[in-house]
């Protein structure tokens, strides 16, 4: 059993006497982050009072994510979840990103300092625990300007950019690119096999049928979650009015590893803000995963002013829907190590500086 904590005040005392940040519990909350196909491609090294985040390339999707973009976004979301959990517990997570130029997998070093546990921080943690990816039809009433503004501001606080796709032509372009990317990916038999492999697994990862909508989706719902095989999740009853969700693009000024990590942090922040506002949400990554559609998205929607990283669909849930079950997560002891037992695939490891 792991017994890991962080000293307050820098004075080594008896375990019972010294207040310590509950690092293992914080990492367990970080593990609730969304990840591509629920691969959970992160690994943590706990070194005394310091935590290091690694990207686990063994979990990278060969066909859906050949350049590792989704993997980095997933790790960024876990990093932001960690900072949210720490703040709610009365600790400030101090993050040093990309600390090791000799190891691209070592993404961030994190230390903790005492800080206030505010009502806002606790509210954000509550949203983290109840947030689910919701692939069901969204309601026909619009997301308000206030909600959209808060979502965009959440991305900016994470040093990323976000664009709300509001006009009918821009929305049509985005959905057409999603369709084109989906068609391109489905021409790859390896991609289809990969999709099947990540559904209804028995090893604490992947997406259960209970979280996948039953096909076909309601007529007119072009943003429906139909990337995966048909599940058993009952969708909303068809409405005379089409869904009126909002589409956002998380983007960055460059497209390097640090930018993708930061976009993942922004993704987490936007999803948690949507949960705090009572909105349903899901990510739409296919248009960014395919080179051709990603370039069109950057050229025509973003006017080459930024690099698209991931798309988010948010909206009000239809009345009367059943709560979604949580997707499985690895036990924390499978994702955490101390330096002496760090798997060799994460070498060379550079210990965080005090």
C-alpha positions, 0 to 999 in steps of 0.5 A: 500500500502506498503511503506518500505525503508532502511535508508542510513547512519543509520540516521533517516530523513524525508521520502522525504529527506533520500535516501532509498533502494526500498525494495518492488521493490527489493522483487518484482524482487526477486519474479521473481526467478524460483521455482518448478512448479512456487509455489513461496514458499517464504515469506518475513518479513520486519522489519524496514531496515531488511528483513527476508526470510521464507520458506512457507511449505504450498506450499511444493509439497507433491509428487514431493518434499516430503523432501523439497529439491525443496522448499529450492532450490526455496527459495535460488534462490529468495535470490540470485535474491534479492542480484542481484536486490539490487546490480543493485540499488546501495545496497549491500545485507548482508545475514545471513543464517540460523539465527534462530536455533529454526525455520527451516523456517527462512532461512536468514536475509538480511540487506542493505548497500550502494554500487556501481551500476556497469554496470555488476550489471545492466546487471545481473538485465536485465537478471533477468527480461528477463530470462524464463524457455525454454522447447523447443528444443535447437539448434544443435550447441554446447555450447562453453567452454567459456560459460560453464566455466562462468556457472561453475564459477557462481556456485562457486561464490555462494559457491556451486559446479557445474559439466559439464556433457560432455562425451557421457556415462555420458550424457546417464547416466544422461538422463537415470536417468531422464527417470527412475525417471519420470517413478517412479513418474508417478506410483504414482497417487497422483503425476499425480494429483499434476502435473495437479493441477499446470498447467494453474491455475488462482491464480498467480502461476503454469505454463500456457499452453503458457509456456509448449511445445506441445507434442510430442517433436521433435524426438531425443530430450531426454532433452525436457520438457515433465514432464508436460501435453501438452501445446500450445507452438510451439516447434522448427522444427525438424532438421536433427541434434540432439540438442547439449545442455549442462548439468550441475549438481549443487551439494554441499559438504553436504545435509543439509538445508543450502547446499540446500539453497546455491545450490538454490542461485547457480542455480539462478546465473547459470541461470542468467549467461546463460541469459547474454550469450544468452543461453536458459535454463531449470531445470531438477529436477526429477533425484534428487527428486527420492531417487534411481536415486539420489543415482545412480547419486551421486555414478556413476556420482559424485563418492560420492564426492558431493551431487547432488541438481539440474540439468540444461540444457542450449543451444542455442535457435533455430532461429525464435522462439517466445519470451516466456511470463513471468509466473504469480507471486503473487502480492508482498503484498501477500508475505510480512509482517511486524513483527506484522502481520507475519502469525503464521506458521512462528513462532518463529520469531527471529528478525534480529540483527542490 
